[in-house]
């Protein structure tokens, strides 16, 4: 490993310090081996440090006129998932089934028949759930899929798969599990009647466009209401954007008037959309997702379902390596049941309780 001296303004996230950094008065502020984050680079600026030594890969062309290229952001967790054999296999099965699933949904939209072959429809999510036996969590595989396919079909399929898992966590019967998985598959079917250019519009929506998108709930219900299917599937299409405090749409119903299954779909749908669109694009961190749920407030969701969901979700990350916002790297060893977004981290034989050290947080999974 070589070292190279870089000005602080030329540093970028992910670079690793080759030597300790001290202030002019000799106070140690960062250890060698620290991986630089945006926060830490800011800190160097605050301490008015001019330049530091960073690690440079051991290769003949290590001296370059473009120092930013040295010590680039290490491969992110999400990228590692994407490059794995497990993802390659999952991806193959997923897209093999996708065409058929698209046809099935379009048939429901276009056909006047009142019957829907739910068992045929369930083949895709059930096959996918059963195909997964990986070291990466299914949530991380699904997320990578969504980066490749932003369609309503992929979103619906992902929601149905996650709903199936959540249904098992809630100990639903086999029969109810099928209904819940179907609720996930068909909850957004009304979106197939909304013009693509509005759904995929990159910029801000006009109030009229937003109103139109909101109508996918009533459109979906209208498509399903005369079909011979479980009424909970129809209700989920209509009510999955309702919130327990009455702030949702289309009817502004409150928790006491919302069916249990549609409340499950609301949480799963929010999670899927939130992770696909926001958090994970900047580096996967389920703990940031949980924090977002905490910010949204338990007032908006069914608390029993939400607690089960985030508690189980967090547990799937025990043993994972993470980087904290002060640059330290450690392993998640224990989940605080009363503070799910702040687990205990073991780093260099020290236990860091994030519930107590409130200035620290998990920045990313490694
Ligand atoms: Fe929706």
Boltz pocket constraint, residues with backbone or C-beta under 6 A from the ligand:
constraints:
  - pocket:
      binder: B
      contacts: [[A, 187], [A, 188], [A, 216], [A, 240], [A, 241]]
      max_distance: 6.0
